[in-house]
Every structure is written in structure tokens, then in C-alpha cells.
């Protein structure tokens, strides 16, 4: 029916993508740079803890991880080492 077709069109399409869940620790002076890097590579920040250092967990698409590693190494002179905690599948909206 017409209303069913409208409902189907209104629902966004999505596909599953493989992401790495990553943990890292770094100094406050790198916070905005690292946030920007994660977001620019279509990542999502899941948590941030603030103490003497910043502890961040985020997810990034598997395919951009090498670029992320290189960028983080460059911006921190090799002092920050992102650790892959797990792999996770996430639904990502698909453009029509």
C-alpha cells in the first residue's frame, strides 16, 4: 500500500561495518587534536576519563586504522600507542 511504501522510504538504510574499539592514554595538551583525528576518520568517541592523563575509548573503521596510527604517532612524536581492545560490527547509515 501507499503508506507502507512511505514508511519504507522514510527508514534510513544501513550496513554493518567492522570497527576496532581502541583505548589510549595521553596528555591533556593532545586532547583536541586526537578528538579531531578520530572524528575526521569517521570514528566515534565512546568515553573519556580525566585524571593526571586522559583515557579515551573510541571506535574507528578497520580500514582507517593505519592512517590513524601514523597520524597519532606524528602528532605525539611516538609517545602515544593506541591499543585495539576488540573488533565490533556497527550499523552505519548508507547514503541513498
Secondary structure as GFF3:
##gff-version 3
##sequence-region A 1 96
A	DSSP	alpha_helix	2	10	.	.	.	ID=ss1
A	DSSP	beta_strand	13	26	.	.	.	ID=ss2
A	DSSP	three_ten_helix	28	30	.	.	.	ID=ss3
A	DSSP	alpha_helix	31	40	.	.	.	ID=ss4
A	DSSP	beta_strand	44	50	.	.	.	ID=ss5
A	DSSP	beta_strand	54	61	.	.	.	ID=ss6
A	DSSP	three_ten_helix	62	64	.	.	.	ID=ss7
A	DSSP	alpha_helix	65	76	.	.	.	ID=ss8
A	DSSP	beta_strand	83	94	.	.	.	ID=ss9
###
